[in-house]
Amino acid sequence: MTGMSQLEDIPVVAETTVARSGNKYVTPQGFTAVRDGIKARSAPPPRPPLRKPPWLKAKAPIGGGFQSVRALVKEHRLATVCEEAKCPNIGECWNAGTATLMLMGAVCTRACRFCSVDTGNPRGWLDADEPANAARTVELMKLSYVVLTSVNRDDLPDGGAGHYAACVRAIKRACPGTAVEALTPDFQGAVGDIKTVVDSGIEVFAQNIETVRRLTHPVRDPRAGYEQTLAVLRVAKAHRAGILTKSSLMLGLGESDAEIHETLADLRAAGVDIVTLGQYLQPTANHLPIERFVTPAEFDAYRAQALALGFLECVSGPLVRSSYRAEQALNRNNAGLDNTRP
């Protein structure tokens, strides 16, 4: 199964109509995509959902700061992973005046079964104004630290690496004091494309391994891979030793404690400096179900394991996502999180 094959035999919804989750629609740019990434008929057999524990409560996305950031993102035609991935921390982060910008549109060529980003084939479409718009947004928001992520763009010869780098350079020209973290696609492991982004002026290079080796498929799209992600991270660190490298692991998909430790050890052996651990939350009924809710105490224990392996920091907690409080990751205090909740 590939991102493009998701489009077969699904009724098309006109772009003027809001498509239901799992249905195909036509984007304003004229290509087709699947809403929330996974077509409805790919859903696993229904089963009673697990009761959500009390520690998985996020603040509602309201407030003046949230409204201001949302208006700014809309004005400059920028997609954010905060919205597209249905991040539970969107209210907290946006009210603090921070956001993770998602480059190269809101449609991904891959169809990972944990992710709610729309899936399709953009057929080479890119917004030529995006580098300038991204820089202007960072400037207006007066950010000292910004995370740039993107959809996978397997339809582009370089996976979008050149466009990604152009966005970083535009931000650095407009805001030379702003630190930039790049949470990138894997570029299908192409060394030259990885180096293009590393050389763009970023301070942090991140590529998410997402899950343990055994669960990589079917959790991730077939074009992604456990070893491929490790190789991407190794290339980034070898090419520029001074850069910070980072990865993220979702928990609650059926992994064992031994597999978590193995994955942390593999990431550290690849030279990764920072790792984040968070609870997988099923975005729609079409996505993989939650196998267990990891307790705050367990997240504390996994963080202790990571630090013992030599990571500079492990940000670990139920609502942690890869870019959560990213600017605080080196404070050696779990980014200020309190995991002592009930």
Summary of the structure (lengths in Angstrom):
residues: 342
radius of gyration: 18.9
end to end distance: 40.9
largest distance: 53.2
contacts: 1153
relative contact order: 0.13
helix: 35%
strand: 15%
